[in-house]
Amino acid sequence: ILGFASIIHIPFAIQNYPVSLSSTDWALSDAAEYIKVNGLDTKKIYYTDPSIFYFLNKNPKCNSCIEVKNAEQLKLMQNSDLLLFDATFATLKGINFNSVLYSSGFKLIQVFSPETPVQTFGKPYFVALLERSDIDSLTMLENQKIISGANKSYTTLVKYDFDSSTPTDTITVSTSKINRTAYFRIPKRNRNYLVSEIKLDTINPLQPITLKVSYRQFRKTSDENLRYFVEAVSNGSTLYKRVFEVGTPAQANPDEWHDISFTLILHNIEVTPELTIRTGFWNKRKGEFLIDDYRVEVRVK
């Protein structure tokens, strides 16, 4: 009996094993940390993804933890109850975020993004923490500010419009008959482009380090996607490295320019004079792309 019992794990018991978190796991982890730091874990929590309780060190079957199985169930929530909305699980259960936010009497507390951009059902993945509340016009305005990011402040680290500001490598900066302003051409070569090395020690960024990357793109080979990379290096050691494919908007016309924007969240990276952040594009699959109005920013508020 003892031998058999030794291989049984207690569900949701605290395990001290090192666990590598996925990009979406980080959004749930950040949401759980926010709940704990702000003393919200004593409230009744309605949830769409039970994984959150791994990070809260709670059992999802506790008396104050209620799984939401459909949109109708949200009507049972009382004022001050919390809703933890996971974009993937909520969509599977037929729960629409805009309907919840704008017509169901909820105050949006915070939105949490994945570590690197992730698409779910053709839209960006996110986790949102909401509170059931009596809604007035001011609350609706604050909800909109949180959604749009208007309450966040960024400092520009890299900015190239390729007309007045260009990178050192100007060989592939050009214009065309259909685009009179200059752009950066990424040819069909397997290498890195627009690589930047950034110091943050004089900027005092918000922790965890949050980078916002935005640019306009014309994809000349419609079946290919660019990859983007970010690295954190200090004293010759690589502290952090991620490479990921950047998808294009679902409704993007392959024969037109379209805007791309995403955030990168670097957890557990201490800002020191020795820290260098490297960013750039990696054309692994040898497609051809045009890039314009490229910008990298870091969040400071």
BELPELIN-V600619 format. One record per pair of residues at least 12 apart in sequence whose C-alpha atoms are under 10 Angstrom apart, sorted by sequence separation. I is the first residue (numbers start at 0). J is the second residue. D is the distance in Angstrom with one decimal. If there is no record, write none. Layout:
BEGIN
<<I/J/D> <I/J/D>>
END
This chain:
BEGIN
<<52/64/9.2> <84/96/8.0> <112/124/7.1> <113/125/6.5> <161/173/8.4> <162/174/9.7> <171/183/5.7> <172/184/6.2> <228/240/7.4> <229/241/5.5> <230/242/8.8> <247/259/7.3> <46/59/8.8> <111/124/9.3> <112/125/5.0> <113/126/8.3> <129/142/9.7> <161/174/9.7> <170/183/8.8> <171/184/5.2> <172/185/9.3> <228/241/5.7> <229/242/6.7> <246/259/8.8> <247/260/10.0> <45/59/9.7> <111/125/5.8> <112/126/6.6> <169/183/8.1> <170/184/9.0> <171/185/7.2> <227/241/8.3> <228/242/4.4> <229/243/9.2> <245/259/8.7> <40/55/7.9> <44/59/9.4> <49/64/9.4> <67/82/8.9> <84/99/9.7> <110/125/7.0> <111/126/5.1> <112/127/8.8> <168/183/9.6> <169/184/9.8> <171/186/8.2> <212/227/9.9> <227/242/5.7> <228/243/6.6> <245/260/9.7> <49/65/9.5> <66/82/9.8> <67/83/9.5> <110/126/5.9> <111/127/6.1> <165/181/9.5> <226/242/6.7> <227/243/5.7> <228/244/8.9> <245/261/9.0> <279/295/9.8> <40/57/9.3> <44/61/9.9> <49/66/7.6> <63/80/9.5> <64/81/9.8> <65/82/9.4> <66/83/9.8> <67/84/9.5> <82/99/10.0> <109/126/8.6> <110/127/4.4> <111/128/8.3> <165/182/9.3> <166/183/9.3> <226/243/5.4> <227/244/6.4> <278/295/8.7> <43/61/9.7> <44/62/9.6> <45/63/8.3> <46/64/7.4> <47/65/8.8> <48/66/7.8> <49/67/10.0> <109/127/5.9> <110/128/6.4> <162/180/6.7> <163/181/9.2> <165/183/8.9> <225/243/8.6> <226/244/4.2> <227/245/6.8> <35/54/9.8> <43/62/8.2> <44/63/6.1> <45/64/6.0> <46/65/6.3> <47/66/6.0> <48/67/8.7> <70/89/8.8> <108/127/7.7> <109/128/5.4> <110/129/8.9> <127/146/9.7> <161/180/8.0> <162/181/5.4> <210/229/9.7> <225/244/5.9> <226/245/5.6> <31/51/6.5> <35/55/7.4> <43/63/4.5> <44/64/5.0> <45/65/4.7> <46/66/5.1> <47/67/5.4> <68/88/9.4> <69/89/8.3> <107/127/7.5> <108/128/5.5> <109/129/7.2> <160/180/8.7> <161/181/5.3> <162/182/7.8> <224/244/6.4> <225/245/5.8> <226/246/8.8> <27/48/9.1> <30/51/8.0> <31/52/7.9> <34/55/8.3> <42/63/7.0> <43/64/6.0> <44/65/6.2> <45/66/5.7> <46/67/5.7> <47/68/7.3> <67/88/9.7> <68/89/8.5> <69/90/9.7> <73/94/9.4> <107/128/6.3> <108/129/5.3> <109/130/10.0> <160/181/7.4> <161/182/5.5> <223/244/9.8> <224/245/6.2> <225/246/7.8> <28/50/9.3> <29/51/9.7> <31/53/9.0> <32/54/7.8> <41/63/8.0> <42/64/8.9> <43/65/7.7> <44/66/8.5> <45/67/6.2> <46/68/9.0> <47/69/9.2> <67/89/8.4> <69/91/9.2> <70/92/7.6> <71/93/9.9> <106/128/8.8> <107/129/4.5> <108/130/6.9> <160/182/7.3> <161/183/6.8> <223/245/10.0> <224/246/6.2> <225/247/9.4> <241/263/9.5> <27/50/7.6> <28/51/7.1> <31/54/5.9> <32/55/7.6> <40/63/9.4> <44/67/9.8> <45/68/10.0> <68/91/9.3> <69/92/5.4> <70/93/6.7> <71/94/9.0> <82/105/8.8> <105/128/9.8> <106/129/5.5> <107/130/6.5> <159/182/9.1> <160/183/9.0> <223/246/9.1> <224/247/7.6> <27/51/5.7> <28/52/9.5> <30/54/8.8> <31/55/5.6> <40/64/10.0> <68/92/6.0> <69/93/6.3> <70/94/5.2> <81/105/9.1> <82/106/9.9> <105/129/6.1> <106/130/5.1> <107/131/8.9> <159/183/9.2> <168/192/9.0> <223/247/9.8> <241/265/9.6> <26/51/9.5> <27/52/9.2> <28/53/8.8> <29/54/8.8> <30/55/9.3> <31/56/9.3> <67/92/8.2> <68/93/8.7> <69/94/6.4> <70/95/8.0> <80/105/9.7> <81/106/9.5> <82/107/9.5> <104/129/9.8> <105/130/5.5> <106/131/6.3> <107/132/9.6> <168/193/8.0> <240/265/9.3> <24/50/8.4> <27/53/9.4> <28/54/5.7> <68/94/8.9> <73/99/8.7> <78/104/9.1> <79/105/9.5> <81/107/9.9> <82/108/10.0> <84/110/9.4> <85/111/9.7> <104/130/8.6> <105/131/4.6> <106/132/6.0> <167/193/8.9> <168/194/9.8> <221/247/9.8> <239/265/7.7> <24/51/8.7> <27/54/7.5> <28/55/8.3> <45/72/9.5> <67/94/9.3> <78/105/8.9> <79/106/9.5> <81/108/9.5> <83/110/9.9> <104/131/6.2> <105/132/5.3> <106/133/8.2> <166/193/7.1> <167/194/10.0> <239/266/8.9> <27/55/9.6> <45/73/8.4> <70/98/9.5> <103/131/8.4> <104/132/5.7> <105/133/7.4> <106/134/7.0> <165/193/9.8> <166/194/9.0> <239/267/9.3> <25/54/9.9> <70/99/8.5> <74/103/8.1> <90/119/9.0> <91/120/9.5> <100/129/8.4> <103/132/9.1> <104/133/5.9> <105/134/6.7> <106/135/9.6> <166/195/9.1> <218/247/9.0> <238/267/9.3> <239/268/8.0> <24/54/9.3> <73/103/8.3> <74/104/9.7> <90/120/8.2> <99/129/9.3> <103/133/9.6> <104/134/5.4> <238/268/7.5> <45/76/8.2> <87/118/9.3> <88/119/9.8> <96/127/9.1> <103/134/8.9> <104/135/8.9> <107/138/8.4> <216/247/8.9> <221/252/9.3> <222/253/9.2> <238/269/9.8> <44/76/9.5> <51/83/8.5> <86/118/9.7> <87/119/6.1> <102/134/9.4> <106/138/6.5> <107/139/8.7> <184/216/9.9> <221/253/5.9> <258/290/10.0> <43/76/9.1> <86/119/7.4> <87/120/7.6> <101/134/9.4> <105/138/8.8> <106/139/7.6> <108/141/9.3> <109/142/9.0> <182/215/9.4> <183/216/9.6> <184/217/9.4> <185/218/9.9> <186/219/9.8> <187/220/9.7> <196/229/10.0> <220/253/8.3> <221/254/8.5> <256/289/8.7> <257/290/10.0> <258/291/9.5> <260/293/9.9> <262/295/9.6> <264/297/9.9> <43/77/9.2> <49/83/9.7> <51/85/9.5> <86/120/9.0> <104/138/9.7> <105/139/8.9> <107/141/7.9> <108/142/7.9> <159/193/9.6> <182/216/9.4> <185/219/9.9> <194/228/9.2> <195/229/9.7> <196/230/9.4> <197/231/9.5> <218/252/9.5> <219/253/7.5> <220/254/9.7> <229/263/8.4> <231/265/8.6> <256/290/9.1> <258/292/9.4> <259/293/9.7> <260/294/9.5> <262/296/9.3> <263/297/9.5> <264/298/10.0> <44/79/9.6> <45/80/7.4> <46/81/8.3> <47/82/8.3> <48/83/8.0> <87/122/9.7> <104/139/9.4> <106/141/8.4> <107/142/5.3> <110/145/7.3> <182/217/9.9> <191/226/9.3> <192/227/9.5> <194/229/9.6> <196/231/9.6> <217/252/9.5> <218/253/6.3> <219/254/7.7> <228/263/9.9> <230/265/9.2> <233/268/10.0> <245/280/9.7> <256/291/9.2> <260/295/9.9> <262/297/9.4> <43/79/8.1> <44/80/6.2> <45/81/6.0> <46/82/5.8> <47/83/6.7> <48/84/7.7> <49/85/9.8> <86/122/8.9> <87/123/9.7> <106/142/6.7> <107/143/8.7> <109/145/7.0> <110/146/7.4> <157/193/9.9> <191/227/9.0> <196/232/9.9> <217/253/7.4> <218/254/7.6> <219/255/9.4> <229/265/9.1> <232/268/9.8> <233/269/9.8> <238/274/9.3> <240/276/9.8> <242/278/9.9> <244/280/9.7> <262/298/9.9> <42/79/7.6> <43/80/5.2> <44/81/4.8> <45/82/4.7> <46/83/4.8> <47/84/5.9> <48/85/6.2> <86/123/8.3> <87/124/7.0> <89/126/9.9> <105/142/9.0> <107/144/9.8> <108/145/8.1> <109/146/8.6> <191/228/9.0> <216/253/9.9> <217/254/7.4> <218/255/8.1> <231/268/7.8> <233/270/9.6> <237/274/9.8> <239/276/9.2> <240/277/9.3> <241/278/9.8> <242/279/9.8> <243/280/9.8> <244/281/9.1> <42/80/6.3> <43/81/6.2> <44/82/5.9> <45/83/6.2> <46/84/6.4> <47/85/6.0> <48/86/9.3> <86/124/5.7> <87/125/8.4> <101/139/7.5> <107/145/7.5> <110/148/9.4> <157/195/7.6> <217/255/6.2> <218/256/7.8> <231/269/9.9> <233/271/8.4> <234/272/9.9> <235/273/9.2> <236/274/9.7> <237/275/9.7> <238/276/10.0> <240/278/9.9> <242/280/9.2> <243/281/9.2> <244/282/9.8> <11/50/9.7> <14/53/9.7> <42/81/7.0> <43/82/8.7> <44/83/7.1> <45/84/8.6> <46/85/8.0> <47/86/8.7> <48/87/8.5> <49/88/9.6> <85/124/8.0> <86/125/5.6> <87/126/9.0> <100/139/8.5> <107/146/8.6> <156/195/9.2> <157/196/9.5> <216/255/8.5> <217/256/4.7> <218/257/9.0> <231/270/10.0> <233/272/8.8> <234/273/6.2> <235/274/9.6> <242/281/8.4> <244/283/9.6> <13/53/8.2> <39/79/10.0> <47/87/8.8> <48/88/6.0> <85/125/6.4> <86/126/6.2> <156/196/9.6> <157/197/8.5> <185/225/9.5> <216/256/5.5> <217/257/6.7> <233/273/5.3> <234/274/7.5> <235/275/9.8> <11/52/7.7> <12/53/8.4> <13/54/9.4> <39/80/9.8> <40/81/9.4> <47/88/5.7> <48/89/8.0> <84/125/8.3> <85/126/4.7> <86/127/8.2> <101/142/8.9> <156/197/7.2> <215/256/6.4> <216/257/5.6> <217/258/9.2> <232/273/8.1> <233/274/4.6> <234/275/9.1> <11/53/6.1> <13/55/9.9> <14/56/9.7> <39/81/8.5> <46/88/9.4> <47/89/5.8> <84/126/5.5> <85/127/6.7> <100/142/7.9> <101/143/9.5> <156/198/8.8> <215/257/5.5> <216/258/6.4> <232/274/5.8> <233/275/6.3> <10/53/9.5> <11/54/9.5> <13/56/6.6> <46/89/9.0> <47/90/9.4> <83/126/7.1> <84/127/5.0> <85/128/9.0> <100/143/9.3> <156/199/9.0> <214/257/8.6> <215/258/4.5> <216/259/7.2> <231/274/6.8> <232/275/5.2> <233/276/8.9> <11/55/9.6> <12/56/7.3> <13/57/9.1> <47/91/9.5> <83/127/5.9> <84/128/6.3> <214/258/6.0> <215/259/6.0> <231/275/5.8> <232/276/6.5> <11/56/6.8> <12/57/8.3> <47/92/8.2> <82/127/8.0> <83/128/4.8> <84/129/7.7> <213/258/7.5> <214/259/5.5> <215/260/8.7> <230/275/8.1> <231/276/4.6> <232/277/7.9> <11/57/6.8> <12/58/8.4> <82/128/5.9> <83/129/6.5> <156/202/9.8> <213/259/5.6> <214/260/6.6> <230/276/5.6> <231/277/6.5> <10/57/9.9> <11/58/5.9> <34/81/9.9> <47/94/9.3> <81/128/7.0> <82/129/5.1> <83/130/8.9> <212/259/8.1> <213/260/4.2> <214/261/9.6> <229/276/7.0> <230/277/5.0> <231/278/9.1> <10/58/7.8> <11/59/8.5> <81/129/5.7> <82/130/6.1> <154/202/8.1> <212/260/5.6> <213/261/6.6> <229/277/5.6> <230/278/6.5> <10/59/10.0> <80/129/8.5> <81/130/4.5> <82/131/7.6> <211/260/7.2> <212/261/5.5> <213/262/8.8> <228/277/7.9> <229/278/4.5> <230/279/9.5> <79/129/9.3> <80/130/5.7> <81/131/6.3> <154/204/8.6> <211/261/5.9> <212/262/6.2> <228/278/5.6> <229/279/6.9> <79/130/5.7> <80/131/5.5> <81/132/9.6> <153/204/8.7> <210/261/8.4> <211/262/4.4> <212/263/7.9> <227/278/7.5> <228/279/5.6> <229/280/9.1> <31/83/9.6> <78/130/7.4> <79/131/5.3> <80/132/8.3> <153/205/9.5> <210/262/5.5> <211/263/6.4> <227/279/5.8> <228/280/6.2> <30/83/8.5> <77/130/9.3> <78/131/4.7> <79/132/6.3> <152/205/9.7> <209/262/6.7> <210/263/5.0> <211/264/8.9> <226/279/8.7> <227/280/4.5> <228/281/6.9> <76/130/9.4> <77/131/6.3> <78/132/5.0> <79/133/9.5> <156/210/9.4> <160/214/9.3> <209/263/5.6> <210/264/6.4> <226/280/5.8> <227/281/5.7> <76/131/6.8> <77/132/8.0> <78/133/7.3> <155/210/9.7> <156/211/9.9> <157/212/9.3> <158/213/9.7> <159/214/9.3> <160/215/9.9> <208/263/8.1> <209/264/4.5> <210/265/8.1> <225/280/7.0> <226/281/5.0> <227/282/8.5> <27/83/9.3> <76/132/9.6> <153/209/9.2> <154/210/9.6> <155/211/9.2> <158/214/9.7> <207/263/9.9> <208/264/5.7> <209/265/6.3> <225/281/6.5> <226/282/6.2> <227/283/9.9> <27/84/9.9> <74/131/9.8> <153/210/8.6> <154/211/9.7> <155/212/10.0> <207/264/6.5> <208/265/5.1> <209/266/8.7> <224/281/10.0> <225/282/5.6> <226/283/7.0> <27/85/8.3> <73/131/9.2> <153/211/8.2> <206/264/9.0> <207/265/5.9> <208/266/6.6> <224/282/8.2> <225/283/7.4> <226/284/8.6> <26/85/9.3> <206/265/8.5> <207/266/5.1> <208/267/8.5> <223/282/9.5> <224/283/9.0> <225/284/7.5> <206/266/7.7> <207/267/6.7> <208/268/7.3> <223/283/9.8> <224/284/7.5> <225/285/8.6> <206/267/8.3> <207/268/7.3> <208/269/8.8> <223/284/6.9> <224/285/9.1> <225/286/7.5> <23/85/9.6> <206/268/8.4> <207/269/8.8> <208/270/8.7> <223/285/7.9> <224/286/7.2> <225/287/8.8> <206/269/8.7> <207/270/10.0> <223/286/5.5> <224/287/9.1> <225/288/8.0> <23/87/10.0> <206/270/9.2> <222/286/8.2> <223/287/8.2> <224/288/8.9> <220/285/9.2> <221/286/8.4> <223/288/9.2> <204/270/8.3> <212/278/9.7> <220/286/5.6> <221/287/9.0> <203/270/8.0> <219/286/7.5> <220/287/5.8> <221/288/9.5> <202/270/9.5> <203/271/9.9> <218/286/8.1> <219/287/5.4> <220/288/7.4> <200/269/9.6> <201/270/9.4> <218/287/6.6> <219/288/5.6> <200/270/5.8> <201/271/9.1> <217/287/8.8> <218/288/4.8> <219/289/7.5> <199/270/6.6> <200/271/5.5> <201/272/8.3> <217/288/5.8> <218/289/6.5> <198/270/8.8> <199/271/7.6> <200/272/5.3> <216/288/6.9> <217/289/5.0> <218/290/8.9> <198/271/8.7> <199/272/7.7> <200/273/8.4> <216/289/5.6> <217/290/6.7> <198/272/7.4> <199/273/9.5> <200/274/7.7> <215/289/8.1> <216/290/4.8> <217/291/8.7> <198/273/8.2> <199/274/7.4> <200/275/9.3> <215/290/5.7> <216/291/6.5> <33/109/8.8> <198/274/6.5> <199/275/7.6> <214/290/6.8> <215/291/5.0> <216/292/9.0> <197/274/8.5> <198/275/5.3> <199/276/8.0> <214/291/5.9> <215/292/6.0> <216/293/9.3> <33/111/9.7> <48/126/9.8> <178/256/9.9> <196/274/10.0> <197/275/5.5> <198/276/6.5> <213/291/9.5> <214/292/5.2> <215/293/7.0> <30/109/8.2> <196/275/6.2> <197/276/4.9> <198/277/9.2> <213/292/7.7> <214/293/4.3> <215/294/9.8> <30/110/8.1> <195/275/9.7> <196/276/5.6> <197/277/6.3> <213/293/5.9> <214/294/6.3> <29/110/9.7> <30/111/6.4> <195/276/7.9> <196/277/4.6> <197/278/8.2> <212/293/7.7> <213/294/5.4> <214/295/8.9> <29/111/6.8> <30/112/9.4> <46/128/9.6> <195/277/5.5> <196/278/6.8> <212/294/5.8> <213/295/6.7> <28/111/9.2> <29/112/8.7> <194/277/6.8> <195/278/5.4> <196/279/9.2> <211/294/8.0> <212/295/4.7> <213/296/8.7> <26/110/8.8> <27/111/7.5> <29/113/9.2> <44/128/9.8> <45/129/9.7> <194/278/5.6> <195/279/6.4> <211/295/5.7> <212/296/6.5> <26/111/5.2> <27/112/8.7> <28/113/9.7> <29/114/10.0> <44/129/9.9> <45/130/9.8> <193/278/7.9> <194/279/4.3> <195/280/9.9> <210/295/6.8> <211/296/5.1> <212/297/9.0> <25/111/8.7> <26/112/5.3> <27/113/8.3> <44/130/9.3> <192/278/9.3> <193/279/5.2> <194/280/7.0> <210/296/5.5> <211/297/6.2> <25/112/8.0> <26/113/4.7> <191/278/9.6> <192/279/5.9> <193/280/6.4> <194/281/9.2> <209/296/8.4> <210/297/4.5> <211/298/7.7> <23/111/9.5> <24/112/9.8> <25/113/5.8> <26/114/7.0> <191/279/6.7> <192/280/5.1> <193/281/9.1> <209/297/5.7> <210/298/6.4> <23/112/7.7> <24/113/7.3> <25/114/6.0> <26/115/9.9> <191/280/5.5> <192/281/6.3> <208/297/7.2> <209/298/5.5> <210/299/9.9> <22/112/8.8> <23/113/4.7> <24/114/8.3> <25/115/9.4> <190/280/8.4> <191/281/4.4> <192/282/7.7> <208/298/7.2> <209/299/8.6> <22/113/5.0> <23/114/6.8> <190/281/5.8> <191/282/6.4> <207/298/9.3> <208/299/8.8> <21/113/8.5> <22/114/4.6> <23/115/8.2> <189/281/7.3> <190/282/5.7> <191/283/8.4> <205/297/8.2> <206/298/8.6> <21/114/7.9> <22/115/5.8> <23/116/8.9> <188/281/9.4> <189/282/5.3> <190/283/6.7> <204/297/6.6> <205/298/5.9> <206/299/8.6> <20/114/9.4> <21/115/9.3> <22/116/7.9> <23/117/7.5> <34/128/8.8> <188/282/6.7> <189/283/4.9> <190/284/9.7> <203/297/9.6> <204/298/5.9> <205/299/4.8> <206/300/9.5> <22/117/7.6> <33/128/9.4> <114/209/9.1> <185/280/9.1> <187/282/7.5> <188/283/7.7> <189/284/6.9> <190/285/8.7> <202/297/8.9> <203/298/9.2> <204/299/4.5> <205/300/6.1> <30/126/7.4> <185/281/9.5> <186/282/8.3> <187/283/9.0> <188/284/8.3> <189/285/5.7> <202/298/9.7> <203/299/6.8> <204/300/7.7> <29/126/9.3> <30/127/7.9> <31/128/9.7> <185/282/7.7> <187/284/8.2> <188/285/5.3> <189/286/9.0> <193/290/9.9> <202/299/7.8> <203/300/9.7> <26/124/9.2> <27/125/8.9> <30/128/7.4> <187/285/4.4> <188/286/7.9> <197/295/10.0> <199/297/8.8> <26/125/7.0> <27/126/6.7> <186/285/7.5> <187/286/5.3> <188/287/8.4> <26/126/6.3> <27/127/9.3> <185/285/9.1> <186/286/7.1> <187/287/5.3> <193/293/9.2> <195/295/9.4> <23/124/7.6> <25/126/10.0> <26/127/9.2> <185/286/8.2> <186/287/5.0> <187/288/8.5> <22/124/9.9> <23/125/7.8> <24/126/10.0> <185/287/5.7> <186/288/6.8> <23/126/8.7> <184/287/7.6> <185/288/5.1> <186/289/8.6> <184/288/6.0> <185/289/6.1> <183/288/8.3> <184/289/4.6> <185/290/7.6> <183/289/5.6> <184/290/6.3> <182/289/6.4> <183/290/5.0> <184/291/9.0> <181/289/9.9> <182/290/5.7> <183/291/6.3> <181/290/9.3> <182/291/4.9> <183/292/9.3> <181/291/7.5> <182/292/7.9> <183/293/9.3> <180/291/8.9> <181/292/9.5> <182/293/9.5> <115/227/10.0> <115/229/9.9> <173/289/9.7> <172/289/9.4> <171/289/9.6> <172/290/9.4> <172/291/9.7> <157/278/9.9> <121/246/9.7> <123/248/9.8> <115/241/8.2> <117/243/9.5> <121/247/9.9> <122/248/8.4> <114/241/9.5> <115/242/9.0> <116/243/8.3> <117/244/9.5> <118/245/9.8> <121/248/8.1> <122/249/7.9> <115/243/7.6> <116/244/8.9> <117/245/8.9> <118/246/8.3> <121/249/6.2> <164/292/9.6> <165/293/9.9> <115/244/9.7> <116/245/7.7> <117/246/9.0> <120/249/9.8> <121/250/9.5> <161/290/9.1> <162/291/9.5> <115/245/9.7> <116/246/9.0> <118/248/9.9> <160/290/9.2> <161/291/6.9> <162/292/9.4> <159/290/9.7> <160/291/5.9> <161/292/7.3> <159/291/7.5> <160/292/4.3> <161/293/8.6> <159/292/5.7> <160/293/6.4> <158/292/7.3> <159/293/5.2> <160/294/8.5> <158/293/5.8> <159/294/6.4> <157/293/7.7> <158/294/4.5> <159/295/9.4> <157/294/5.3> <158/295/6.6> <123/261/9.1> <156/294/7.6> <157/295/4.9> <158/296/8.7> <155/294/7.3> <156/295/5.5> <157/296/6.9> <155/295/6.2> <156/296/5.2> <157/297/9.8> <154/295/8.7> <155/296/4.3> <156/297/6.9> <153/295/9.6> <154/296/5.4> <155/297/6.6> <153/296/5.9> <154/297/5.4> <155/298/9.0> <116/260/9.3> <117/261/9.5> <152/296/9.5> <153/297/5.3> <154/298/6.4> <116/261/6.2> <152/297/8.5> <153/298/4.2> <154/299/6.7> <115/261/7.9> <116/262/6.7> <152/298/5.8> <153/299/5.4> <154/300/9.5> <115/262/6.7> <116/263/7.3> <151/298/7.1> <152/299/5.7> <153/300/7.0> <114/262/7.8> <115/263/5.1> <116/264/9.6> <151/299/7.8> <152/300/4.9> <112/261/9.6> <113/262/8.4> <114/263/5.6> <115/264/6.8> <151/300/5.5> <112/262/7.8> <113/263/7.9> <114/264/4.8> <115/265/9.1> <150/300/8.1> <112/263/8.6> <113/264/7.4> <114/265/7.0> <112/264/8.1> <114/266/8.2> <29/207/9.7> <29/266/9.8> <26/264/9.6> <25/264/8.9> <22/263/9.8> <25/266/8.8> <22/264/9.3>>
END
